Amino acid sequence: MRKTVISIVSGVILSSGTALAGGHAHWGYVGHEGPVHWGSLDPAYEMCSKGKNQSPIDLKGFIEADLAPIKYVDSGKWIEVVNNGHAIQVNCKDGSSIIIDGKKFFLKQFHFHTPSENLINGKSFPVEAHFVHADKDGNLAVIALMFEYGDKNPVIEKLWEKMPEKAGEKNSVEPAYKPYDLLPSDRDYYRFNGSLTTPPCSEGVRWFVIKKPVTISKDQVKKFAHIMHHPNNRPVQPVNARPILK
């Protein structure tokens, strides 16, 4: 398995939801820079087309498994809300983490896609959040959370108040909530091995998809979609021989 390479500046993983530094080719979600072309835009992105364990996927054909609960430690804080041109990302101060497989993964940031990238039994959701974690060795773990239409989400409302309208802008945000306050109280999950859903599409990422969605209002989704100007989701990728555990 190819080793995941990540770029970190001020504790924030740049290759998960933001453009890569160092002169790599620009990528996007539409036209000649869209997902179908990522693998040919830059040699550094070859896994986007050659990888066999790519994300996102349509989660179905589950295998029953005794999945241990993920332990959450939520003592971190929001720092800023960033429009990086590819997603709306919330950078976090150190303190929040998860423990899984006997390893501690530290929350670096979480960001949003509309519509959802992963599907569950073929179902798409209006928004999906990815909580991106890294352990001390640079291994990545992503907690994915689905949003469904319903009541206005108070955490999202607070974040959207600070959502920058233009790419490259960021706003500081008061930590009215803790990062994992977005998650439901029932945190049962599906699990599979995958990749980053943005270039360089590095594999070896642990994926945990929360089974229970949380609500978001149509107006909140509309505001996010208006800022992004177009969908910012990578289409589902072949599952191949990967087991999807539940």
TAKA-V820386 format. One record per backbone hydrogen bond with DSSP energy under -0.5 kcal/mol. CO is the residue of the C=O (numbers start at 1). NH is the residue of the N-H. E is the energy in kcal/mol with one decimal. If there is no record, write none. Layout:
co = (CO,CO)
nh = (NH,NH)
e = (E,E)
This chain:
co = (4,6,7,9,12,12,14,15,30,31,33,34,34,35,37,37,38,38,42,43,45,46,46,47,56,57,57,58,59,63,65,66,70,71,72,73,73,77,79,80,81,82,82,83,87,87,88,89,89,90,91,91,93,93,95,96,97,98,99,100,103,103,105,106,108,109,110,111,112,113,114,119,119,120,123,125,127,128,129,129,130,130,131,131,132,132,133,134,135,139,140,141,142,142,143,144,145,146,147,147,148,152,153,154,155,156,157,159,160,166,169,171,174,178,179,180,185,188,190,191,192,194,194,196,198,202,205,206,207,208,208,209,211,214,216,217,218,219,220,221,222,223,224,225,239,243,244,245)
nh = (6,8,14,12,9,14,18,17,33,34,28,37,38,38,40,41,41,42,45,46,48,49,50,51,237,59,119,60,121,246,67,68,72,99,74,75,97,93,173,91,171,84,89,168,84,89,112,82,91,110,79,80,77,96,75,107,73,105,71,103,100,105,98,134,92,132,90,130,88,128,232,59,121,123,120,116,147,113,131,145,111,132,133,143,108,109,141,106,138,135,206,133,144,208,131,210,129,214,126,127,216,154,157,158,159,160,161,162,163,169,83,81,176,181,182,183,187,211,209,245,207,204,205,55,201,196,194,142,192,144,210,190,213,148,150,221,222,223,224,225,226,227,228,229,242,245,63,191)
e = (-0.5,-0.5,-3.2,-1.8,-1.7,-0.6,-1.1,-0.7,-1.1,-1.8,-2.9,-2.0,-0.6,-0.9,-1.7,-0.7,-1.3,-0.7,-2.4,-1.5,-2.2,-1.4,-2.4,-2.0,-2.9,-0.8,-2.1,-0.7,-3.1,-2.1,-1.4,-0.5,-0.6,-1.9,-0.5,-0.7,-2.6,-3.5,-1.6,-2.2,-2.5,-0.8,-2.9,-3.4,-1.7,-0.6,-1.4,-3.5,-0.6,-1.8,-2.7,-1.0,-0.6,-0.6,-0.8,-2.5,-2.9,-3.0,-1.8,-2.3,-2.2,-0.6,-2.5,-1.9,-1.6,-2.6,-3.6,-2.5,-0.6,-2.2,-1.9,-3.1,-0.5,-1.8,-1.8,-3.2,-2.4,-2.5,-0.5,-2.5,-1.7,-0.8,-0.5,-2.1,-2.9,-1.2,-1.9,-2.8,-1.9,-2.2,-2.2,-2.5,-0.6,-2.5,-2.9,-2.7,-2.7,-2.2,-0.6,-0.9,-1.8,-0.6,-2.4,-1.6,-2.0,-3.4,-1.2,-1.6,-1.1,-1.7,-2.7,-3.0,-2.5,-2.1,-1.1,-1.4,-0.9,-2.6,-2.2,-2.6,-2.3,-1.0,-2.2,-0.5,-2.7,-2.0,-2.9,-3.0,-1.7,-3.0,-0.7,-2.6,-0.6,-2.7,-1.6,-2.0,-2.6,-2.2,-1.8,-2.9,-2.2,-1.7,-2.1,-1.9,-1.6,-0.6,-2.6,-2.1)
